[in-house]
Amino acid sequence: MISRALRVPRARGETVRRALQDRGILRHGVRIRVDQDDLLLPLVDGAELPSEWGSLETAEFPPAAEPPARDYGDLLRETADRSFALPRSFDVIGDIVVVRIPDDCAIDPHRIGEALRAFVPGARLVGADRGVHGPHRIRLLERLAGTGSWATIHSEYGVRLQVDLERAYFSPRLAHEHHRVASAVRTGETVFDLCCGVGPFTAHIARTRRAGRIVAVDSNPDAIELLKRTLAALPAGGPVEARTERVEELLAGSEVADRAILNLPHEGIKYLAPLMGRVARGGTIHYYEITPRGRREDRGKELVSESAEGSEWRCIDARRVHAYSPQSDLIGYTLERRE
Ligand SMILES: C[S@@+](CC[C@H](N)C(=O)[O-])C[C@H]1O[C@@H](n2cnc3c(N)ncnc32)[C@H](O)[C@@H]1O
């Protein structure tokens, strides 16, 4: 049937689908469509939506074979008793779904994997997240359902990132942060992206074409190789030097930036003071750290007061990026050096 539809990037699809479902404006009886990197979510007639949710269009939808599942637990059919706990959230990275399964979960993880693969439109492979390990923060994944490799293309705000979860760290939960920081870059700035991973900050910034120079470093050569592939496919990116290099090596040199990103949440603090000395007056550092809930304002002040370089700096923002544990959050601190 023909229906009005909301077009959203696939990575945001599940969040938006749930919100539409909760507002009672998701059309039932037809199947959600996948269109390249986007989902088309069918809407009931007369549905009103804020424009920032996505763009509206009219599209043809195939009929749903069965009543639509409200959540993926509906697809685990021993559901006369729905009291068992299922993981509530999962990440969608390109065509891969990553789910963290609690140790006390009573359901066979492979059944959860099959249910998620059937539930998430366009899902090819489902893995259980067994934590990040080693200096390169590689995620250990147990294959639960589906086929193929852990390599995929993940789209954020239209930036197509080369990702390989077996070879390099990537989290889709920072998409808004990647976009926000890129939007703050001013014309001609030199930007350091330290611990860049597969380079989502760098790719977003390169796409704006405002930076004069971007230096992206990571100690993992595979991450840098993936970043180079992402950059090669950008229509006309800014000037990027993507280097397999340790932060220590860059900081031992003499290069200076107008803006620096330091996203190594458990250990980055050891590089913050030296980095402060390598950012020009009027410059900015975007620094990420896991912070106990309720402490971010104080922690922002500490970051500058505890550093020998800090007297010239102030923390102008401490924003919650996402929850990290029941008691802590990943916080993005924006530090500014006085003119
Ligand atoms: C949390 S990830 C950050 C990824 C990226 N910034 C993002 O937003 O997706 C941390 C990265 O730091 C890298 N890393 C760890 N220690 C490093 C060091 N001393 N020098 C350079 N890179 C390092 C790891 O290889 C990993 O890719």
Ligand as a Chemical Component Dictionary entry (heavy atoms), coordinates in Angstrom:
data_LIG
# 
_chem_comp.id                   LIG 
_chem_comp.type                 NON-POLYMER 
_chem_comp.pdbx_formal_charge   0 
_chem_comp.three_letter_code    LIG 
# 
loop_
_chem_comp_atom.comp_id 
_chem_comp_atom.atom_id 
_chem_comp_atom.alt_atom_id 
_chem_comp_atom.type_symbol 
_chem_comp_atom.charge 
_chem_comp_atom.model_Cartn_x 
_chem_comp_atom.model_Cartn_y 
_chem_comp_atom.model_Cartn_z 
_chem_comp_atom.pdbx_ordinal 
LIG C1  C1  C 0  37.910 4.627 22.601 1  
LIG S1  S1  S 1  38.765 4.374 21.116 2  
LIG C2  C2  C 0  38.421 5.918 20.322 3  
LIG C3  C3  C 0  37.960 5.806 18.928 4  
LIG C4  C4  C 0  37.508 7.061 18.225 5  
LIG N1  N1  N 0  38.021 8.290 18.746 6  
LIG C5  C5  C 0  36.001 7.105 18.099 7  
LIG O1  O1  O 0  35.368 8.096 18.441 8  
LIG O2  O2  O -1 35.418 6.126 17.609 9  
LIG C6  C6  C 0  40.421 4.500 21.625 10 
LIG C7  C7  C 0  41.469 4.307 20.520 11 
LIG O3  O3  O 0  42.719 4.702 21.089 12 
LIG C8  C8  C 0  43.752 3.915 20.527 13 
LIG N2  N2  N 0  44.892 4.041 21.448 14 
LIG C9  C9  C 0  45.045 3.532 22.698 15 
LIG N3  N3  N 0  46.191 3.949 23.244 16 
LIG C10 C10 C 0  46.794 4.770 22.340 17 
LIG C11 C11 C 0  48.007 5.532 22.326 18 
LIG N4  N4  N 0  48.829 5.549 23.370 19 
LIG N5  N5  N 0  48.305 6.246 21.216 20 
LIG C12 C12 C 0  47.476 6.238 20.146 21 
LIG N6  N6  N 0  46.315 5.545 20.103 22 
LIG C13 C13 C 0  45.970 4.819 21.184 23 
LIG C14 C14 C 0  43.145 2.556 20.372 24 
LIG O4  O4  O 0  43.806 1.822 19.356 25 
LIG C15 C15 C 0  41.672 2.912 20.002 26 
LIG O5  O5  O 0  41.504 2.903 18.615 27 
# 
loop_
_chem_comp_bond.comp_id 
_chem_comp_bond.atom_id_1 
_chem_comp_bond.atom_id_2 
_chem_comp_bond.value_order 
_chem_comp_bond.pdbx_ordinal 
LIG C1  S1  SING 1  
LIG S1  C2  SING 2  
LIG S1  C6  SING 3  
LIG C2  C3  SING 4  
LIG C3  C4  SING 5  
LIG C4  N1  SING 6  
LIG C4  C5  SING 7  
LIG C5  O1  DOUB 8  
LIG C5  O2  SING 9  
LIG C6  C7  SING 10 
LIG C7  O3  SING 11 
LIG C7  C15 SING 12 
LIG O3  C8  SING 13 
LIG C8  N2  SING 14 
LIG C8  C14 SING 15 
LIG N2  C9  SING 16 
LIG N2  C13 SING 17 
LIG C9  N3  DOUB 18 
LIG N3  C10 SING 19 
LIG C10 C11 SING 20 
LIG C10 C13 DOUB 21 
LIG C11 N4  SING 22 
LIG C11 N5  DOUB 23 
LIG N5  C12 SING 24 
LIG C12 N6  DOUB 25 
LIG N6  C13 SING 26 
LIG C14 O4  SING 27 
LIG C14 C15 SING 28 
LIG C15 O5  SING 29 
# 
